[in-house]
Amino acid sequence: MEKVNGIGGLFFRASDPQAMAEWYETHLGVTRAPGSYEAPVWSQEAGTTIFAPFPKDTDYFGRPANQWMVNFRVADLDAMVAQLRAADIVVTVDETAYPNGRFAHLNDPEGNRIELWEPAGA
């Protein structure tokens, strides 16, 4: 069976796509989509990716209107949280250390929930 070998993009609607792209680039280091085929694109490090549909009534994504949540792997959760908080971004750290690592949550400017994950042993 032929299978996909990774995620080639994450596309979502935004009221102000330019401002949203700038926010992700400024605060999380995700460079915006290039304006030409010659320009470099954001490249992520190889690693675990979880693909998991959730029940329709989950509260894990924040607001009930949120249909998705992106989970970004980070090398140093504490440093990332400090950086975001220094930019006046509210971040909630889950104080539980799970077998697979540590987590924190924040929202982008349009209220989409973001999960940060520092894998165990990172």
matplotlib code that plots the C-alpha trace (Angstrom):
import matplotlib.pyplot as plt

x = [0.0, 1.3, 1.3, 1.9, 5.3, 4.7, 2.7, 3.4, 1.5, -1.1, -3.6, -6.3, -8.6, -7.7, -9.4, -6.1, -3.7, -0.8, -1.0, -1.4, 1.6, 3.7, 2.6, 3.6, 6.9, 7.7, 6.7, 7.1, 9.7, 7.4, 8.4, 5.5, 4.8, 7.2, 6.0, 7.9, 9.1, 12.7, 12.3, 13.1, 10.3, 10.1, 11.7, 10.9, 13.1, 12.3, 10.4, 7.2, 4.0, 0.6, -2.4, -5.5, -9.1, -10.8, -14.5, -16.7, -17.5, -13.9, -12.9, -9.2, -9.1, -10.3, -13.4, -16.1, -15.8, -12.2, -12.1, -8.3, -5.2, -1.6, 1.0, 4.6, 7.6, 10.1, 13.5, 13.2, 9.7, 10.7, 12.7, 9.8, 7.3, 9.6, 10.0, 6.2, 5.4, 8.1, 6.0, 2.8, 1.4, -0.6, 0.8, -0.5, 2.0, 0.7, 2.7, 2.4, 5.4, 3.9, 5.9, 6.0, 7.0, 5.8, 3.1, 2.0, -1.0, -1.6, -3.9, -2.9, -4.4, -7.6, -8.2, -6.9, -5.3, -1.7, 0.0, 3.7, 5.4, 8.8, 9.3, 10.6, 14.4, 14.7]
y = [0.0, 3.4, 5.8, 9.5, 10.3, 13.5, 16.7, 19.0, 22.0, 23.2, 25.5, 27.4, 30.4, 33.7, 37.1, 38.7, 36.2, 38.6, 39.5, 35.9, 34.8, 37.6, 36.5, 32.9, 33.9, 36.5, 34.4, 30.8, 31.0, 29.5, 31.4, 32.5, 30.9, 32.3, 34.6, 32.7, 29.2, 30.3, 31.6, 29.3, 27.7, 26.8, 23.4, 21.5, 19.0, 15.3, 13.7, 12.3, 13.6, 12.5, 12.5, 12.1, 12.9, 13.9, 13.6, 16.4, 17.6, 17.7, 20.7, 20.1, 22.6, 25.5, 27.2, 24.9, 26.7, 25.6, 22.7, 22.1, 22.5, 22.4, 20.9, 22.2, 20.3, 22.4, 21.6, 23.7, 24.3, 26.6, 28.9, 29.1, 29.9, 32.6, 34.1, 34.1, 35.6, 38.3, 39.2, 39.4, 36.2, 34.2, 30.6, 27.9, 25.2, 21.8, 21.0, 17.3, 15.6, 12.8, 9.8, 11.3, 14.8, 18.2, 20.5, 24.1, 25.8, 29.3, 30.9, 32.7, 36.2, 34.7, 32.3, 29.1, 26.9, 25.9, 23.1, 23.2, 19.8, 19.1, 15.4, 13.3, 13.1, 16.3]
z = [0.0, -0.9, 2.1, 2.6, 4.1, 6.0, 6.2, 3.4, 4.8, 7.2, 5.7, 7.6, 7.2, 8.9, 9.1, 8.4, 6.8, 6.6, 10.3, 11.2, 9.2, 10.8, 14.3, 13.7, 12.3, 15.0, 18.0, 17.0, 14.2, 11.5, 8.4, 6.2, 2.9, 0.2, -2.5, -5.2, -6.0, -5.6, -2.0, 0.9, 2.9, 6.6, 7.2, 10.3, 12.1, 11.6, 14.4, 15.7, 14.3, 15.8, 13.6, 15.8, 15.2, 18.4, 19.5, 18.1, 21.7, 23.0, 25.0, 24.3, 21.4, 23.6, 22.2, 20.8, 17.5, 17.1, 14.7, 14.8, 17.0, 15.9, 18.2, 17.7, 19.0, 20.9, 22.3, 25.4, 26.7, 29.5, 27.2, 24.6, 27.4, 28.7, 25.2, 24.6, 28.0, 27.4, 24.4, 26.6, 25.2, 27.8, 28.0, 30.3, 31.2, 32.2, 35.3, 34.8, 33.2, 31.1, 29.9, 26.4, 27.6, 28.7, 27.3, 27.2, 25.5, 24.1, 21.5, 18.4, 17.7, 16.3, 19.2, 17.6, 20.3, 20.0, 21.9, 22.5, 23.2, 24.6, 24.0, 26.8, 26.6, 24.4]

ax = plt.figure().add_subplot(projection="3d")
ax.plot(x, y, z, "-o")
ax.set_aspect("equal")
plt.show()
